[in-house]
Amino acid sequence: MSSEVVFDFDYLTRLEDSSRKLEASPQERFEMMLKAQREVDTYLEQLNLDHPMGWVIPPNETQVQSDLGQDKLVQLGPGQVQLGPGQAQSGPGQAQSGPGQAQSGPGQAQSGPGQAQSGPGQAQSGPGQALLDQEPHETEPLPIPEHGIGIDKVLRDFSRIGDQMEREGHPGHMAYVPGNSTAPAAIGDFLAASFNPYSLNVASCRRAVKMQQVIVQWVGRLFGYPDTCAGNLTSGGTVATMVAMATARDKKVPSSQDYHRCVLYVSELTHDGVAKCLSTLGMREAVVRKVPVDDRYRMDVNLLRKFIENDVQSNLLPFLVVATTGTTDVGSVDPVPAIRAVATQYNMWLHVDACYGGFFVLCNSAKHLFEGVETADSIAVDPHKGLYAPFGTGLVLVRNGASLRDSNTRHHGSYMQDQRTNPEDWNPEDLTFEQSAHFRAPRVWLPLQLYGVATFRDALQEKLELAKYLYLRLKCQPHIQVAEPVLSTVLFRIPGASDNINRSLLEEISADGRFFVSTTTVKGTLYLRACIFCYRTHRQHLDVFINKVKKAIVKMELEWEFCYAG
Ligand SMILES: Cc1ncc(COP(=O)(O)O)c(C=O)c1O
């Protein structure tokens, strides 16, 4: 019996017509992009102190203008400033805001209490008001439709994200490690997604692989690594750390039978992603030793050595120590040379977590902090922090590239058997556990080409200077204890006050949504923490911030007395 195959050509034509929509003509593409660009512009215009960040309840009465006013600066020498206590006079060009910053200029949207404010695609009618008015379902993105809807509606819905997020890139965002992204990075992403090469294999796209290698080798050289290092762009610092830790495990741990004996040493300020990586790597039963930090918040190397000696005596297997050059909480830098010496003595892998602090190595004033990093076995660093790339851009480096390759090269599937690569070509897919991955290189490469390294160096150096500036200005305020920053993170608190009172200070400072700082608890003490990292944050914003802190303290003092009296 033969079955007759009937082919429906009309049906196929209908499917073809429908699927051709995905090809988008140049005109369609151009119009879509133009409209998207307008939404982006509308959003970017809101990244200034006139616009509170969407996550907080807006103020009743606060106006940035009324916040302006600051202590008088005393010139010490070229480029140095010190502040006279109790001086409250503005110097020229100090507390004033420039166009698009703390103060609205002509043509800029300005909103005051009760003033309606709206732009294309914006959902707010007053500062943050629409957020409060919204029905819960309105905060949900549109559900997935069976048939496509117009770009205008889609963009309107998308732009509402801006109403609800912390506004990464806002100059007042100083919580956690604020993310930033530049226009060229977005264009790099556009090109990456449009060309869409398979960028992890030389045979698929040599040039894409090379672009990535140019970045990896450049970063390696920044830290003093030899050309025999290898690495990869990853989705972030945690994944970069995991790739490095997998290599450490493969080099230092004889077999999975030993996992229960393995010991990982971190400091009490090491990012918690490190321990998470250990369990993702299947080493949940390994021991994690948290080494206390010294009075400069750096890993105490004497205690590290003692812990290791004890562990060796107990037949445990110290295999990995993680030093951090730029702790997230404090910005402190562990003494890498001393940790290296201990690691070498005990045949351990040394990994350096430079995710937050790493790119400060570009800055002359911070270079010395990275001494010894060139001796680490591996490094994780985040271009989505220090190079202002969009989230989703980490980088792992392994000093001896062959170790990274050994750890990740497995037999390729037979469907790949026709690929011809030279033995000297190192495919990124053999240097990580990822296979198909976003072509991340252009989001880093394109901004560096366009602006040059010097622009990034200056931006980062400015953040270091701003941290110093904030420190100096807070230091001469009464009722403020402030820690001298190592990098761009400043910790401060009301000394002698309870954690609750210090939390109230945080609430007071962030009440109108113009500034977003967080708290952290270090060695049992709660601090407010300002991480100055956004490239839009400049001195005039800190002047407003400092004034806000001063006002909050005055208010808190009254409440304090009330507390004591009560
Ligand atoms: C020191 C440090 N390590 C690791 C991480 C984690 O990096 P990511 O969020 O890119 O995974 C961070 C994030 O802030 C960090 O500051």
The ligand as an ORCA input file, in Angstrom:
! r2SCAN-3c Opt
* xyz 0 1
  C      33.772     42.021     45.062
  C      32.665     41.402     44.249
  N      32.761     40.135     43.855
  C      31.812     39.524     43.132
  C      30.666     40.202     42.784
  C      29.613     39.507     41.995
  O      29.663     39.940     40.668
  P      28.434     39.789     39.686
  O      27.280     40.496     40.305
  O      28.905     40.403     38.416
  O      28.159     38.327     39.523
  C      30.499     41.532     43.184
  C      29.282     42.265     42.861
  O      29.057     43.371     43.286
  C      31.528     42.154     43.928
  O      31.429     43.417     44.359
*
